Amino acid sequence: MNVTVRLAQQPEADALLGRSPLAALIGMLLDQQVPMEWAFSGPYTIAHRMGGDDLDAHAIAAHDPDAFVQLLSEKPAVHRYPGSMAKRVQQLCAYLVHEYDGDAEGVWRGVTSGKELLRRLQALPGYGKQKAQIFVALLGKQYGVTPDGWREAAGAYGEDGSRRSVADITGPDSLAEVRAYKQEAKQAAKAKPSGTAGTSGARGA
């Protein structure tokens, strides 16, 4: 995999995201309750602090849990909640080691339908339906992973020309548009009468 993305808005971090399927999966995992570019710069920070230019699922899964928490907590922290996210990242990598021998791209390599791709992503630790749908859209729109029915599997996130999620970020302008869309969605949810706003809990920044 070698594509050009601008999700982290930092050249080195984006270069890693463009060549490392594991970095992309970890970035998507971290994308909650923090700004999107902060989340997607996280994989590069983790790789750098582990002493390398890339990420290895085996190495992360086998890392001492307490030391890994410290690695993510070091200033600047990888996430607003480094302790809980360190555990989730290690759980994700352990799953990839067990199910795909640590080959993150194996999650989507050879998949022939959007439905199957979504199913595989939802099976990943830390990936609920919404996160999985956004990642399907990201793969289809920016990574060239387009099995039959991928847009349908991604739901509204797969719509051409949308500005709903990180899947639509290609630079500073689209980042601002996606952020504005999310803010409008939050305001609309808050404006609903009590008892009808739902309990999604999604807090993309």
N, C-alpha and C positions, 0 to 999 in steps of 0.2 A: 504494500500500500504506500503510495507516495502522491499526495494531493496537496494543494495549497488551500489553507483555511485561515480565517482571521477571527477565531472564536475568543482567544485570550487577549487579542490586541497587543501582543508582545511577540516580536519575531522569533525568538528562541523557543518560547512556549508553543507558538503556533506551528513551528517546524516539527516539533515532537508530535503534536496532535495530528499532523499531516502524514507522518510516517509510521506511527505506532497505534495499532488498533486498541491495545491495552490502555494507552493514554487517553484515547477518546472515550472508552468505557468508564474510566475512573473520573474523567472530567464531568461526564454526564451524571455519574453517581454523586459527585460533590455539588452539583447544581441545584441547591435548595437552600433557602434562607441566607444566601449571600449573592452579591452581584454576579452576573454570568461570567464576566471576564475574570473575576477572582477565582471562581470555581474551575474554569478551564485553564488557568495558569497553574493550578495545583499539581497536576502530573509532572510538569517540568521541575517544580520546586522539590517534589518528592525524589525524582531521579537525581537531581543535583545533590541533595542532602544524603542520598545513599551512595554517592561517589561515582556516579556514571552519567552517561548521556542518554540512556534509554531506561526502560522499565522492564522488569522480569517478574512474571506472576509467581514463579517458584520462590524467588528471593523475598518478595513481599510477604507471601503466605508463611514463609518459614521464619520471618523476622520476629525477634522477641517482642511480644505485644506491648510491654511497658516502654521499651525503647522506641517502638514505632509511634506510640502516643507522643513521646517527647520530640520525635522527629517532626511530627505535624504541628506540635505546639510551639516550636522554636519561632521567635519573631523574625519576620512577619509570619503569623500563623497561616497554615494552609486553608483553614476554614474557621468560621466563627465558633464551631463546636468540634475542636480537633480530637478530643477523646472519643466521642461517639463515631465520628467519621473515620478515625483510624481503624476502629473495629470493623466498620462496614467495608472499608477498602480491603482489609485482610480477608474478610469473609468472601468478598467477590473474587479475590485472587485464589483463595483456597478452592472455591467452586470451579474456577477455570482450570486449575491444576487437576482436579478430580475428573471433570467432565471432558476437558479438551486438551489435556496434557500441557496446560499453560499457554496454549495457542489461542489468544483472544479472537483473532480473525476467524477461527473455526466456528464461532457463534453464527456467523453469516455466510461463510464460504460454502458454496454449492446449494444454498437454499433456493428453492424454485418458486416459492409463493410468499406473498406478504404475510399471509396468515401464519405460516410456519415461522417466519422471521420474528413476528410479534410474540409468538408462543415461546420461542427460545429466549428472547430478551426478558419476557416476564418471569422466566424461571431463574434469572440472575438475582442473587441477594441484593436487596436495596432497590430493585426495579419494580415499581408498581405499573399498572396499565398506562397511566399518563406518561410517566418517564419513558416507558418502552415505546409508546407511540411517537414521542418526540424524537427518540433515537432512530426509529425507523425512518422518520422524515429527514433527519440529519444524514443518515446513510444514503438515502435516495437523492437528496438535493445536492449534497456536497462530496460524497465519497464514491458515487457511481455504482452503488449497490441497489439495483432496481429490479427485484424479482416481480413476477406478475402480481398485480394487486397491492403493490406496496403503498400507493397513495391511499387506497381504501383502508388498509390496515393502520395507517398513520392517522386516520380520521381528519379532522380539520387542520391538523399540523401539516398534512401532506398537500394541502391546496397550493397550487401554483400561484406565486405572487403574494402569498400571505406574509404577515409580519407578526406571527404569534409566539415564536419560540427561538431558541438558539439555532435551530435548523435553518432559519432565515437570515442569520447574521453573516454578512460578507465584508463588513467594514464598519467604521464609526457611524456612518449615516444610518445603516440598517439596524445597528445596535440601538441607536437612539429611538428608532421607530418601534422596535420590539419592546423596549422599555416603556415607551409611551402607551403601547397597547396593553401591557400588563398593568400599568397604573390605572388606566381607564377601566379595566376589568375588575380591579380591586375596588375602585370607587363604586362601580355598578353593583357589586356584591354587597357593599356596605349600605347602599341606598335601599336595598330590598327590605320589605317589612319584616319585623321580628318573626322568626320561625320559618322563613322561606329561603334564607340565604344558603342553606346547605352546610355540609361539614367537610368539604374537600380537603382543607388544610394546605392546599398548594400555595406556596409563597415565593414564586420566582421573582427575582429582583431585576 
